[in-house]
């Protein structure tokens, strides 16, 4: 398993609106990972959490709510 798959997923989400919408519809980390697996990105919940912790508040906001300016009040989980 490529440990950078979670990071690659976040890069792909910036380009792929359909993938982004599918991931946003996931209601928990396991569902998120299942959607990612179907798109060819295989990683664990721990790897997902590690990559999320590396993102700045602005980067996370861009993935979750693109088109809206940086939101400094959003704190990554």
KEPASE-769498 format. One record per residue: y, x, z negated of N, C-alpha, C, O, CB in turn; residue number from 0. Coordinates in steps of 0.1 Angstrom, whole numbers. Glycine has a CB too. Example, Ala and Ser with C-alpha at 12.3 -4.5 7.8 and 13.67 -1.06 7.14 Angstrom:
<pts>
<pt n_Y="-57" n_X="132" n_Z="-78" ca_Y="-45" ca_X="123" ca_Z="-78" c_Y="-33" c_X="132" c_Z="-78" o_Y="-33" o_X="142" o_Z="-85" cb_Y="-45" cb_X="113" cb_Z="-90" num="0"/>
<pt n_Y="-22" n_X="128" n_Z="-71" ca_Y="-11" ca_X="137" ca_Z="-71" c_Y="0" c_X="129" c_Z="-79" o_Y="11" o_X="134" o_Z="-80" cb_Y="-6" cb_X="141" cb_Z="-57" num="1"/>
</pts>
This chain:
<pts>
<pt n_Y="-12" n_X="8" n_Z="0" ca_Y="0" ca_X="0" ca_Z="0" c_Y="12" c_X="9" c_Z="0" o_Y="13" o_X="18" o_Z="-8" cb_Y="0" cb_X="-10" cb_Z="-12" num="0"/>
<pt n_Y="22" n_X="6" n_Z="8" ca_Y="34" ca_X="13" ca_Z="9" c_Y="43" c_X="9" c_Z="-1" o_Y="47" o_X="-3" o_Z="-2" cb_Y="40" cb_X="12" cb_Z="23" num="1"/>
<pt n_Y="47" n_X="18" n_Z="-10" ca_Y="55" ca_X="14" ca_Z="-22" c_Y="70" c_X="11" c_Z="-18" o_Y="77" o_X="5" o_Z="-26" cb_Y="55" cb_X="25" cb_Z="-32" num="2"/>
<pt n_Y="73" n_X="13" n_Z="-6" ca_Y="87" ca_X="10" ca_Z="-1" c_Y="88" c_X="-3" c_Z="6" o_Y="98" o_X="-6" o_Z="12" cb_Y="92" cb_X="21" cb_Z="8" num="3"/>
<pt n_Y="77" n_X="-11" n_Z="6" ca_Y="77" ca_X="-23" ca_Z="13" c_Y="87" c_X="-33" c_Z="8" o_Y="94" o_X="-40" o_Z="15" cb_Y="63" cb_X="-30" cb_Z="12" num="4"/>
<pt n_Y="90" n_X="-33" n_Z="-6" ca_Y="100" ca_X="-42" ca_Z="-11" c_Y="114" c_X="-38" c_Z="-6" o_Y="122" o_X="-46" o_Z="-3" cb_Y="99" cb_X="-42" cb_Z="-27" num="5"/>
<pt n_Y="116" n_X="-25" n_Z="-6" ca_Y="129" ca_X="-20" ca_Z="-1" c_Y="131" c_X="-24" c_Z="14" o_Y="141" o_X="-28" o_Z="19" cb_Y="130" cb_X="-5" cb_Z="-3" num="6"/>
<pt n_Y="120" n_X="-22" n_Z="22" ca_Y="120" ca_X="-26" ca_Z="36" c_Y="123" c_X="-41" c_Z="38" o_Y="130" o_X="-45" o_Z="47" cb_Y="107" cb_X="-22" cb_Z="43" num="7"/>
<pt n_Y="117" n_X="-49" n_Z="29" ca_Y="119" ca_X="-63" ca_Z="30" c_Y="134" c_X="-66" c_Z="28" o_Y="139" o_X="-74" o_Z="36" cb_Y="111" cb_X="-70" cb_Z="19" num="8"/>
<pt n_Y="141" n_X="-60" n_Z="19" ca_Y="155" ca_X="-63" ca_Z="16" c_Y="163" c_X="-59" c_Z="28" o_Y="174" o_X="-65" o_Z="31" cb_Y="159" cb_X="-56" cb_Z="4" num="9"/>
<pt n_Y="159" n_X="-48" n_Z="35" ca_Y="167" ca_X="-44" ca_Z="47" c_Y="164" c_X="-55" c_Z="58" o_Y="174" o_X="-58" o_Z="66" cb_Y="162" cb_X="-30" cb_Z="52" num="10"/>
<pt n_Y="152" n_X="-59" n_Z="60" ca_Y="149" ca_X="-69" ca_Z="70" c_Y="156" c_X="-82" c_Z="68" o_Y="160" o_X="-89" o_Z="77" cb_Y="133" cb_X="-71" cb_Z="71" num="11"/>
<pt n_Y="157" n_X="-86" n_Z="55" ca_Y="164" ca_X="-99" ca_Z="52" c_Y="178" c_X="-99" c_Z="56" o_Y="183" o_X="-110" o_Z="60" cb_Y="163" cb_X="-101" cb_Z="36" num="12"/>
<pt n_Y="184" n_X="-88" n_Z="57" ca_Y="198" ca_X="-87" ca_Z="62" c_Y="199" c_X="-91" c_Z="77" o_Y="210" o_X="-95" o_Z="81" cb_Y="204" cb_X="-73" cb_Z="60" num="13"/>
<pt n_Y="188" n_X="-89" n_Z="84" ca_Y="188" ca_X="-92" ca_Z="99" c_Y="181" c_X="-105" c_Z="102" o_Y="184" o_X="-111" o_Z="113" cb_Y="181" cb_X="-81" cb_Z="106" num="14"/>
<pt n_Y="172" n_X="-110" n_Z="94" ca_Y="164" ca_X="-121" ca_Z="97" c_Y="167" c_X="-134" c_Z="89" o_Y="163" o_X="-134" o_Z="77" cb_Y="149" cb_X="-118" cb_Z="95" num="15"/>
<pt n_Y="175" n_X="-143" n_Z="94" ca_Y="179" ca_X="-155" ca_Z="87" c_Y="167" c_X="-164" c_Z="83" o_Y="168" o_X="-170" o_Z="72" cb_Y="189" cb_X="-162" cb_Z="95" num="16"/>
<pt n_Y="158" n_X="-165" n_Z="91" ca_Y="146" ca_X="-174" ca_Z="88" c_Y="138" c_X="-168" c_Z="77" o_Y="135" o_X="-176" o_Z="67" cb_Y="137" cb_X="-175" cb_Z="101" num="17"/>
<pt n_Y="136" n_X="-155" n_Z="77" ca_Y="129" ca_X="-149" ca_Z="65" c_Y="137" c_X="-151" c_Z="53" o_Y="131" o_X="-154" o_Z="42" cb_Y="126" cb_X="-134" cb_Z="68" num="18"/>
<pt n_Y="150" n_X="-149" n_Z="54" ca_Y="159" ca_X="-151" ca_Z="42" c_Y="158" c_X="-165" c_Z="36" o_Y="157" o_X="-166" o_Z="24" cb_Y="173" cb_X="-148" cb_Z="46" num="19"/>
<pt n_Y="158" n_X="-175" n_Z="45" ca_Y="157" ca_X="-189" ca_Z="40" c_Y="143" c_X="-191" c_Z="34" o_Y="142" o_X="-198" o_Z="24" cb_Y="159" cb_X="-198" cb_Z="52" num="20"/>
<pt n_Y="133" n_X="-186" n_Z="39" ca_Y="119" ca_X="-188" ca_Z="33" c_Y="119" c_X="-181" c_Z="20" o_Y="113" o_X="-187" o_Z="10" cb_Y="108" cb_X="-182" cb_Z="43" num="21"/>
<pt n_Y="124" n_X="-169" n_Z="18" ca_Y="124" ca_X="-163" ca_Z="5" c_Y="133" c_X="-170" c_Z="-5" o_Y="129" o_X="-171" o_Z="-17" cb_Y="129" cb_X="-148" cb_Z="7" num="22"/>
<pt n_Y="144" n_X="-175" n_Z="-1" ca_Y="153" ca_X="-182" ca_Z="-10" c_Y="146" c_X="-195" c_Z="-15" o_Y="149" o_X="-200" o_Z="-26" cb_Y="166" cb_X="-186" cb_Z="-3" num="23"/>
<pt n_Y="137" n_X="-201" n_Z="-7" ca_Y="130" ca_X="-213" ca_Z="-11" c_Y="119" c_X="-210" c_Z="-21" o_Y="114" o_X="-219" o_Z="-28" cb_Y="124" cb_X="-220" cb_Z="1" num="24"/>
<pt n_Y="115" n_X="-198" n_Z="-23" ca_Y="105" ca_X="-194" ca_Z="-33" c_Y="110" c_X="-197" c_Z="-47" o_Y="121" o_X="-194" o_Z="-50" cb_Y="101" cb_X="-179" cb_Z="-31" num="25"/>
<pt n_Y="101" n_X="-204" n_Z="-55" ca_Y="106" ca_X="-208" ca_Z="-68" c_Y="102" c_X="-198" c_Z="-79" o_Y="106" o_X="-200" o_Z="-90" cb_Y="100" cb_X="-221" cb_Z="-71" num="26"/>
<pt n_Y="94" n_X="-188" n_Z="-76" ca_Y="90" ca_X="-178" ca_Z="-86" c_Y="86" c_X="-165" c_Z="-79" o_Y="85" o_X="-165" o_Z="-67" cb_Y="78" cb_X="-184" cb_Z="-95" num="27"/>
<pt n_Y="85" n_X="-154" n_Z="-87" ca_Y="82" ca_X="-141" ca_Z="-80" c_Y="69" c_X="-142" c_Z="-72" o_Y="68" o_X="-135" o_Z="-62" cb_Y="81" cb_X="-131" cb_Z="-91" num="28"/>
<pt n_Y="59" n_X="-149" n_Z="-77" ca_Y="46" ca_X="-149" ca_Z="-70" c_Y="48" c_X="-156" c_Z="-56" o_Y="42" o_X="-151" o_Z="-46" cb_Y="35" cb_X="-156" cb_Z="-78" num="29"/>
<pt n_Y="55" n_X="-167" n_Z="-56" ca_Y="58" ca_X="-174" ca_Z="-43" c_Y="66" c_X="-165" c_Z="-34" o_Y="64" o_X="-165" o_Z="-22" cb_Y="65" cb_X="-187" cb_Z="-46" num="30"/>
<pt n_Y="76" n_X="-158" n_Z="-40" ca_Y="84" ca_X="-148" ca_Z="-32" c_Y="75" c_X="-138" c_Z="-25" o_Y="76" o_X="-135" o_Z="-13" cb_Y="95" cb_X="-142" cb_Z="-41" num="31"/>
<pt n_Y="66" n_X="-132" n_Z="-33" ca_Y="57" ca_X="-122" ca_Z="-28" c_Y="47" c_X="-128" c_Z="-18" o_Y="44" o_X="-121" o_Z="-8" cb_Y="49" cb_X="-116" cb_Z="-39" num="32"/>
<pt n_Y="43" n_X="-140" n_Z="-19" ca_Y="34" ca_X="-146" ca_Z="-10" c_Y="41" c_X="-148" c_Z="4" o_Y="36" o_X="-145" o_Z="14" cb_Y="29" cb_X="-160" cb_Z="-15" num="33"/>
<pt n_Y="54" n_X="-152" n_Z="4" ca_Y="62" ca_X="-153" ca_Z="16" c_Y="63" c_X="-139" c_Z="22" o_Y="62" o_X="-138" o_Z="35" cb_Y="76" cb_X="-159" cb_Z="13" num="34"/>
<pt n_Y="66" n_X="-129" n_Z="14" ca_Y="68" ca_X="-116" ca_Z="19" c_Y="55" c_X="-111" c_Z="25" o_Y="55" o_X="-104" o_Z="36" cb_Y="73" cb_X="-106" cb_Z="8" num="35"/>
<pt n_Y="44" n_X="-113" n_Z="19" ca_Y="31" ca_X="-109" ca_Z="24" c_Y="28" c_X="-115" c_Z="38" o_Y="23" o_X="-108" o_Z="47" cb_Y="20" cb_X="-113" cb_Z="14" num="36"/>
<pt n_Y="32" n_X="-128" n_Z="39" ca_Y="30" ca_X="-134" ca_Z="52" c_Y="38" c_X="-128" c_Z="63" o_Y="35" o_X="-128" o_Z="75" cb_Y="33" cb_X="-149" cb_Z="51" num="37"/>
<pt n_Y="49" n_X="-122" n_Z="59" ca_Y="58" ca_X="-115" ca_Z="69" c_Y="54" c_X="-101" c_Z="71" o_Y="61" o_X="-94" o_Z="79" cb_Y="73" cb_X="-116" cb_Z="64" num="38"/>
<pt n_Y="44" n_X="-96" n_Z="64" ca_Y="39" ca_X="-83" ca_Z="66" c_Y="44" c_X="-73" c_Z="55" o_Y="42" o_X="-60" o_Z="57" cb_Y="43" cb_X="-78" cb_Z="79" num="39"/>
<pt n_Y="50" n_X="-77" n_Z="45" ca_Y="55" ca_X="-68" ca_Z="34" c_Y="46" c_X="-70" c_Z="22" o_Y="47" o_X="-81" o_Z="15" cb_Y="70" cb_X="-71" cb_Z="31" num="40"/>
<pt n_Y="38" n_X="-60" n_Z="18" ca_Y="29" ca_X="-61" ca_Z="7" c_Y="34" c_X="-53" c_Z="-5" o_Y="35" o_X="-41" o_Z="-3" cb_Y="15" cb_X="-57" cb_Z="11" num="41"/>
<pt n_Y="36" n_X="-59" n_Z="-16" ca_Y="40" ca_X="-53" ca_Z="-28" c_Y="37" c_X="-61" c_Z="-40" o_Y="34" o_X="-73" o_Z="-39" cb_Y="55" cb_X="-49" cb_Z="-28" num="42"/>
<pt n_Y="38" n_X="-56" n_Z="-52" ca_Y="35" ca_X="-63" ca_Z="-64" c_Y="48" c_X="-68" c_Z="-71" o_Y="59" o_X="-64" o_Z="-66" cb_Y="28" cb_X="-54" cb_Z="-74" num="43"/>
<pt n_Y="47" n_X="-76" n_Z="-81" ca_Y="58" ca_X="-81" ca_Z="-88" c_Y="66" c_X="-69" c_Z="-95" o_Y="78" o_X="-69" o_Z="-95" cb_Y="54" cb_X="-91" cb_Z="-99" num="44"/>
<pt n_Y="59" n_X="-59" n_Z="-100" ca_Y="65" ca_X="-48" ca_Z="-106" c_Y="73" c_X="-40" c_Z="-96" o_Y="84" o_X="-36" o_Z="-99" cb_Y="54" cb_X="-39" cb_Z="-112" num="45"/>
<pt n_Y="68" n_X="-38" n_Z="-83" ca_Y="75" ca_X="-31" ca_Z="-73" c_Y="88" c_X="-39" c_Z="-69" o_Y="98" o_X="-34" o_Z="-66" cb_Y="67" cb_X="-29" cb_Z="-61" num="46"/>
<pt n_Y="86" n_X="-53" n_Z="-69" ca_Y="98" ca_X="-61" ca_Z="-66" c_Y="109" c_X="-60" c_Z="-76" o_Y="120" o_X="-58" o_Z="-73" cb_Y="94" cb_X="-76" cb_Z="-65" num="47"/>
<pt n_Y="105" n_X="-60" n_Z="-89" ca_Y="114" ca_X="-58" ca_Z="-100" c_Y="121" c_X="-45" c_Z="-99" o_Y="133" o_X="-44" o_Z="-102" cb_Y="108" cb_X="-60" cb_Z="-113" num="48"/>
<pt n_Y="114" n_X="-35" n_Z="-96" ca_Y="120" ca_X="-21" ca_Z="-95" c_Y="130" c_X="-21" c_Z="-84" o_Y="141" o_X="-15" o_Z="-86" cb_Y="109" cb_X="-11" cb_Z="-92" num="49"/>
<pt n_Y="127" n_X="-26" n_Z="-72" ca_Y="137" ca_X="-26" ca_Z="-61" c_Y="149" c_X="-35" c_Z="-64" o_Y="160" o_X="-32" o_Z="-61" cb_Y="130" cb_X="-31" cb_Z="-48" num="50"/>
<pt n_Y="147" n_X="-46" n_Z="-71" ca_Y="158" ca_X="-55" ca_Z="-75" c_Y="168" c_X="-48" c_Z="-84" o_Y="180" o_X="-49" o_Z="-84" cb_Y="153" cb_X="-68" cb_Z="-81" num="51"/>
<pt n_Y="162" n_X="-40" n_Z="-93" ca_Y="170" ca_X="-33" ca_Z="-103" c_Y="178" c_X="-22" c_Z="-96" o_Y="188" o_X="-17" o_Z="-102" cb_Y="161" cb_X="-26" cb_Z="-114" num="52"/>
<pt n_Y="175" n_X="-17" n_Z="-85" ca_Y="182" ca_X="-7" ca_Z="-77" c_Y="194" c_X="-13" c_Z="-70" o_Y="203" o_X="-5" o_Z="-66" cb_Y="173" cb_X="0" cb_Z="-68" num="53"/>
<pt n_Y="194" n_X="-26" n_Z="-67" ca_Y="205" ca_X="-32" ca_Z="-60" c_Y="217" c_X="-34" c_Z="-68" o_Y="217" o_X="-37" o_Z="-80" cb_Y="200" cb_X="-46" cb_Z="-54" num="54"/>
<pt n_Y="229" n_X="-32" n_Z="-62" ca_Y="241" ca_X="-35" ca_Z="-69" c_Y="243" c_X="-50" c_Z="-69" o_Y="236" o_X="-58" o_Z="-62" cb_Y="253" cb_X="-28" cb_Z="-62" num="55"/>
<pt n_Y="253" n_X="-55" n_Z="-77" ca_Y="256" ca_X="-70" ca_Z="-77" c_Y="260" c_X="-75" c_Z="-64" o_Y="256" o_X="-86" o_Z="-60" cb_Y="267" cb_X="-72" cb_Z="-88" num="56"/>
<pt n_Y="267" n_X="-66" n_Z="-56" ca_Y="272" ca_X="-70" ca_Z="-43" c_Y="260" c_X="-71" c_Z="-33" o_Y="260" o_X="-81" o_Z="-25" cb_Y="282" cb_X="-60" cb_Z="-38" num="57"/>
<pt n_Y="251" n_X="-62" n_Z="-34" ca_Y="240" ca_X="-62" ca_Z="-25" c_Y="231" c_X="-74" c_Z="-28" o_Y="226" o_X="-81" o_Z="-18" cb_Y="232" cb_X="-49" cb_Z="-26" num="58"/>
<pt n_Y="229" n_X="-77" n_Z="-40" ca_Y="221" ca_X="-89" ca_Z="-44" c_Y="227" c_X="-101" c_Z="-39" o_Y="221" o_X="-110" o_Z="-34" cb_Y="218" cb_X="-89" cb_Z="-59" num="59"/>
<pt n_Y="240" n_X="-102" n_Z="-41" ca_Y="248" ca_X="-114" ca_Z="-37" c_Y="247" c_X="-116" c_Z="-22" o_Y="246" o_X="-127" o_Z="-17" cb_Y="262" cb_X="-114" cb_Z="-41" num="60"/>
<pt n_Y="247" n_X="-105" n_Z="-14" ca_Y="247" ca_X="-106" ca_Z="0" c_Y="233" c_X="-111" c_Z="5" o_Y="232" o_X="-118" o_Z="15" cb_Y="249" cb_X="-92" cb_Z="6" num="61"/>
<pt n_Y="223" n_X="-108" n_Z="-2" ca_Y="209" ca_X="-113" ca_Z="1" c_Y="208" c_X="-128" c_Z="-3" o_Y="203" o_X="-136" o_Z="5" cb_Y="198" cb_X="-105" cb_Z="-6" num="62"/>
<pt n_Y="213" n_X="-131" n_Z="-14" ca_Y="211" ca_X="-145" ca_Z="-20" c_Y="221" c_X="-154" c_Z="-13" o_Y="218" o_X="-166" o_Z="-10" cb_Y="213" cb_X="-145" cb_Z="-35" num="63"/>
<pt n_Y="234" n_X="-150" n_Z="-11" ca_Y="244" ca_X="-159" ca_Z="-6" c_Y="253" c_X="-151" c_Z="4" o_Y="264" o_X="-148" o_Z="1" cb_Y="253" cb_X="-164" cb_Z="-18" num="64"/>
<pt n_Y="248" n_X="-149" n_Z="16" ca_Y="255" ca_X="-141" ca_Z="26" c_Y="268" c_X="-149" c_Z="30" o_Y="268" o_X="-161" o_Z="30" cb_Y="246" cb_X="-138" cb_Z="38" num="65"/>
<pt n_Y="277" n_X="-141" n_Z="34" ca_Y="290" ca_X="-147" ca_Z="39" c_Y="300" c_X="-149" c_Z="29" o_Y="311" o_X="-153" o_Z="31" cb_Y="287" cb_X="-160" cb_Z="46" num="66"/>
<pt n_Y="296" n_X="-147" n_Z="16" ca_Y="305" ca_X="-149" ca_Z="5" c_Y="309" c_X="-135" c_Z="0" o_Y="300" o_X="-126" o_Z="0" cb_Y="299" cb_X="-158" cb_Z="-6" num="67"/>
<pt n_Y="322" n_X="-133" n_Z="-3" ca_Y="326" ca_X="-120" ca_Z="-7" c_Y="319" c_X="-115" c_Z="-19" o_Y="312" o_X="-123" o_Z="-26" cb_Y="341" cb_X="-120" cb_Z="-10" num="68"/>
<pt n_Y="320" n_X="-102" n_Z="-23" ca_Y="313" ca_X="-97" ca_Z="-34" c_Y="316" c_X="-105" c_Z="-47" o_Y="327" o_X="-109" o_Z="-49" cb_Y="317" cb_X="-82" cb_Z="-36" num="69"/>
<pt n_Y="305" n_X="-107" n_Z="-54" ca_Y="307" ca_X="-115" ca_Z="-67" c_Y="303" c_X="-105" c_Z="-78" o_Y="292" o_X="-103" o_Z="-81" cb_Y="298" cb_X="-127" cb_Z="-67" num="70"/>
<pt n_Y="313" n_X="-100" n_Z="-84" ca_Y="311" ca_X="-90" ca_Z="-95" c_Y="305" c_X="-97" c_Z="-107" o_Y="300" o_X="-90" o_Z="-116" cb_Y="324" cb_X="-83" cb_Z="-98" num="71"/>
<pt n_Y="306" n_X="-110" n_Z="-108" ca_Y="301" ca_X="-117" ca_Z="-120" c_Y="286" c_X="-119" c_Z="-119" o_Y="280" o_X="-124" o_Z="-129" cb_Y="308" cb_X="-130" cb_Z="-122" num="72"/>
<pt n_Y="279" n_X="-117" n_Z="-108" ca_Y="265" ca_X="-119" ca_Z="-107" c_Y="258" c_X="-106" c_Z="-112" o_Y="261" o_X="-95" o_Z="-108" cb_Y="261" cb_X="-121" cb_Z="-92" num="73"/>
<pt n_Y="249" n_X="-109" n_Z="-121" ca_Y="242" ca_X="-98" ca_Z="-128" c_Y="227" c_X="-99" c_Z="-123" o_Y="221" o_X="-109" o_Z="-124" cb_Y="242" cb_X="-99" cb_Z="-143" num="74"/>
<pt n_Y="222" n_X="-88" n_Z="-117" ca_Y="208" ca_X="-88" ca_Z="-113" c_Y="199" c_X="-90" c_Z="-125" o_Y="201" o_X="-85" o_Z="-136" cb_Y="204" cb_X="-74" cb_Z="-106" num="75"/>
<pt n_Y="188" n_X="-97" n_Z="-122" ca_Y="179" ca_X="-100" ca_Z="-133" c_Y="170" c_X="-88" c_Z="-135" o_Y="161" o_X="-89" o_Z="-144" cb_Y="170" cb_X="-112" cb_Z="-129" num="76"/>
</pts>
